Amino acid sequence: MSNSKVRMLVSVSMLSALSYLLTFIKFPLPVFPDFLTIDFSDIPAMIGAFIFGPLAGTLVLLIKNIINYITTGSPVGFPVGQVANFVAGMLYVMPMYYIYRHFKGSKRGLLVGIGTGTLAMTLFMSLFNYIILLPLYLKLLNFDLGVSFAKAVVVSIMPFNLIKGVLVGYLFMLMFGRLKKWIERQQLQR
């Protein structure tokens, strides 16, 4: 195996471990259901994607959620929450990565990428929750929302994902200002 592949595997492993640890630093937002919490565990996947490309970002998200399921389980017996987290992370990180590359690494590209990732995550996760996740959770937990799926999505899922995308993006932009030169050096060593 070449040095660059070993370097990528080691980096993806370290970023996955960091991403998993960041899942424990989470907080709820007061007006949303308890299962919707903000964490910053997608940031290591962003860093991995920016250095090694989309496969590395995908692997970080996947490994984080596999470890999370193995260590914490799921109230419904299979990884519904982890699948949702993986899909949301992909919808957020991948548009950001591709748009940033399209804009040739500019600050404007990062901002447009964060905005696009936030909108993609918000819209597609709203549909995913409406069509698949909410009905599945409610059936498996034998629980009644008390409101329609549409209202639950519009009142909680959509605004939550918008807020999460903005908060994670803001923190990443603050970090990226200091990390950009380091990330560019890492890209050259690929």
C-alpha positions in Angstrom: 0.0 0.0 0.0 1.4 3.4 -0.9 2.2 6.1 1.7 -0.6 8.3 0.4 -3.2 5.6 0.9 -1.9 4.8 4.4 -1.9 8.5 5.2 -5.5 8.8 4.1 -6.6 5.7 6.0 -4.9 6.9 9.2 -6.3 10.4 8.7 -9.8 9.1 8.1 -9.6 6.9 11.2 -8.5 9.9 13.3 -11.1 12.2 11.9 -13.8 9.5 12.4 -12.7 9.1 16.1 -12.8 12.8 16.6 -16.2 13.0 14.9 -17.6 10.2 17.1 -16.3 12.0 20.3 -18.0 15.3 19.1 -21.3 13.5 19.1 -21.2 13.6 22.9 -20.9 17.3 22.9 -24.4 18.1 22.0 -27.2 20.4 23.1 -30.9 20.6 22.5 -32.6 23.8 21.3 -35.4 24.8 23.7 -38.3 24.8 21.3 -37.6 21.5 19.6 -38.2 17.9 20.5 -35.5 16.2 22.7 -34.3 13.9 19.9 -33.2 16.9 17.8 -29.8 18.0 19.2 -27.1 20.2 17.8 -23.6 18.7 17.6 -20.5 19.6 15.6 -19.5 16.1 14.6 -19.8 16.8 10.8 -16.8 19.2 11.0 -14.2 16.4 10.9 -16.0 15.0 7.8 -15.7 18.4 6.2 -12.0 18.5 6.9 -11.6 15.0 5.5 -13.4 15.9 2.3 -11.5 19.1 1.8 -8.1 17.3 2.2 -8.7 13.9 0.6 -11.9 14.3 -1.4 -15.6 13.2 -1.1 -14.8 9.5 -0.3 -12.9 10.5 2.8 -15.7 12.7 4.0 -18.2 9.9 3.4 -16.1 7.4 5.3 -15.8 9.7 8.3 -19.6 10.1 8.4 -20.2 6.4 7.9 -17.6 5.3 10.5 -18.8 7.8 13.1 -22.4 6.5 12.8 -21.3 2.8 12.9 -19.3 3.4 16.0 -22.2 5.4 17.5 -24.7 2.6 16.8 -22.3 -0.1 18.3 -21.7 1.9 21.4 -25.1 3.6 22.1 -27.6 1.4 20.2 -31.0 2.7 19.2 -34.3 2.8 21.0 -36.0 1.0 18.1 -33.4 -1.8 17.7 -31.8 -0.7 14.5 -29.9 2.4 13.5 -32.7 4.7 12.4 -31.1 7.8 14.1 -27.7 6.9 12.8 -29.0 6.5 9.2 -30.7 9.9 9.5 -27.5 11.5 10.8 -25.4 9.9 8.0 -27.9 11.1 5.3 -28.0 14.6 6.9 -24.2 14.8 7.0 -23.9 13.7 3.4 -26.5 16.3 2.3 -24.6 18.9 4.2 -20.9 18.1 3.5 -21.0 17.0 -0.1 -22.6 20.1 -1.7 -20.2 22.2 0.4 -17.2 20.3 -0.8 -18.2 20.4 -4.5 -19.2 24.1 -4.5 -16.0 25.1 -2.6 -14.0 23.2 -5.3 -16.0 24.8 -8.1 -15.2 28.3 -6.7 -11.5 27.3 -6.5 -11.2 27.5 -2.8 -12.4 31.0 -2.2 -14.1 32.3 0.9 -17.2 33.1 -1.3 -17.2 29.4 -2.4 -17.1 28.3 1.2 -20.0 30.6 2.1 -22.1 29.5 -0.9 -21.2 25.9 -0.1 -22.4 26.2 3.5 -25.6 27.8 2.3 -26.3 25.2 -0.3 -25.4 22.4 2.1 -27.8 23.9 4.7 -30.6 24.2 2.2 -30.0 20.7 0.8 -30.0 19.2 4.3 -33.1 21.1 5.3 -35.2 20.3 2.2 -34.2 16.6 1.8 -34.2 15.8 5.5 -37.7 17.3 5.7 -38.9 15.0 2.9 -37.0 12.0 4.4 -38.5 12.6 7.8 -42.0 13.1 6.3 -42.0 10.1 4.1 -39.8 7.6 6.0 -38.4 8.5 9.4 -41.3 9.8 11.3 -43.7 7.1 10.2 -41.1 4.4 10.9 -40.2 5.8 14.4 -43.8 6.2 15.4 -44.7 2.7 14.3 -41.7 1.1 16.0 -42.2 3.0 19.2 -46.0 2.8 19.1 -46.1 6.6 19.7 -48.5 9.3 18.6 -47.2 12.7 17.6 -50.4 14.5 18.4 -50.0 16.5 15.2 -49.8 15.7 11.5 -46.5 14.6 10.0 -46.5 17.7 7.8 -46.9 20.0 10.8 -44.2 18.2 12.7 -41.8 18.7 9.7 -42.7 22.3 9.2 -42.6 23.3 12.9 -39.6 21.3 14.0 -37.5 19.4 11.4 -37.2 22.3 8.9 -36.2 25.1 11.3 -34.0 22.8 13.3 -31.9 21.8 10.2 -31.7 25.4 9.1 -30.4 26.4 12.5 -28.0 23.4 12.7 -26.6 24.1 9.2 -26.0 27.8 10.1 -24.4 27.0 13.5 -22.1 24.2 12.1 -21.2 26.3 9.1 -20.4 29.4 11.2 -18.1 27.4 13.5 -16.5 25.7 10.5 -15.9 29.1 8.8 -14.2 30.4 12.0 -12.0 27.3 12.1 -11.3 27.3 8.4 -9.7 30.7 8.5 -7.0 29.2 10.7 -6.9 25.8 9.0 -6.9 26.8 5.4 -3.1 26.9 4.9 -2.7 23.6 6.8 -5.5 21.9 4.7 -3.8 23.2 1.5 -0.5 21.7 2.6 -2.2 18.4 3.4 -3.8 18.4 -0.1 -0.3 18.9 -1.7 1.0 15.8 0.2 -1.8 13.5 -1.2 
